[in-house]
Amino acid sequence: MKRPSLEEVIGYILVIGVTTSLIMEFAGLILYVTDKGTTEIDLGDFEAYVRSQDFFAYMIDVVGSVLSNPSYASVMALGLVLLMLTPYLRVVASVVYFTLSRNYKYVVITLIVLVMLTASLIAH
Amino acid sequence: MYLDVVVVVLTSMFAGFLGSLIGLGGGAIVIPILTLLGVPLKQAIANSMITLIATSSGSASAYVRERLTNVKAAMYLEIFTVIGAIVGATITILVPSKYLYFFFAAFLSSSFYGIKRKMSVSTPNHEMAQDRFSRWLELEGTYYDESLGKEVNYKIVRAHIGGPAMMIAGLAAGMLGIGAGAFKVAIHELVLKMPPKASSATSNFIIGMTALAGSTVFIASGLVNVVLAGSIAVGATVGSMMGSRLLPKMSDKTIRLLFLSVLIYLIIQMVYKGVTSP
């Protein structure tokens, strides 16, 4: 089987990631309005804030709460998590691709980006 | 202050629409509007930054598959924009908003490069020989240009200057929650000598990554509100899709006039906010 090009792989990651994320956001907005009975955004609503010191732990939390007790806050938080995962997975895919094509120069370059992003995602 | 889902979705749609028409990222428009609606500046920045991933990735996916994006150049330059954005977002959390308003206004001014660019017809680099570092990085590209009706080949030069320069672009993007697309395109064209289409497409691609890097800092800061960010994401993405549909139908003169008036209005508004904020 012919290996797909990096461009194709990245293109699909971006489209699928952003589309699913926006669907979650839209669903979350509808849940919000039906749940609250108003379209007003309350910036003092504590439940609506993302508090992620470790992104991957937060991601597992959010998936858990969407599965057990879906609310506007968890559905929209999952949408944002998917949104942030999209470019992240694009870097992961690039590392894998350059490793398979034995372009070690670019394995190092993409790994530097991946390590910095990962460190900043978990170290707060 | 009364903030409303419908109002935020519609204004973000307008910002995304206008942004993609005039080539100014949606963030640069939506942030000043959010502050007009009463959202604190830092919160407007943090929530707009995360939604930039959505608005940039839509068009980025199309450009990547059309091979307009130079993926290798993007990967190399992202090392620098990611560092810049993480540092920039951290600065934003620490400094008083008053200074951020002025910085925002100053940075918007760099977008005037976009007008100069639209007026001149750029051609790919033929006169500069590729240096050793850029060649070592395998920085070259080929794409099919529909308006020229032929393949365009180009070689990137001066990657050792372009990289660090992109750190400044990343820093500004992270601080202000914007893509800093005009600034990135300027570096791609003036320093790296990329042809215009490859330069726009690659800049757009990098914006998604820079936005992620800034967001890694903002999600820990307690500034990201899911309802606000969700409303902006949905509105801005739909708006920018509408804008890119309409773009081919509009004359360059109309776009330039629209661009100038929007830009000048935003600059005045941010300076005013900076002067009047405590």
Interface residues (C-beta under 8 A of the other chain):
Chain A: L6 E7 E8 I10 G11 Y12 L14 V15 G17 V18 S21 L22 E25 F26 G28 L29 Y32 V33 T39 E40 I41 D42 L43 D45 A48 Y49 V50 R51 S52 Q53 F55 Y58 Y72 A73 M76 A77 G79 L80 L83 M84 T86 P87 Y88 R90 V91 S94 K105 Y106 I109 T110 I112 V113 M116 L117 S120 L121 H124
Chain B: Y2 L3 D4 V5 V6 V8 V9 V39 Q43 I50 T51 I53 A54 S57 G58 A60 S61 A62 V64 R65 R67 T69 V71 K72 M75 Y76 E78 I79 V82 I83 I86 W136 L137 E138 G208 M209 A211 L212 A213 S215 T216 V217 I219 A220 G222 V224 N225 V226 V227 L228 A229 G230 S231 A233 V234 T237
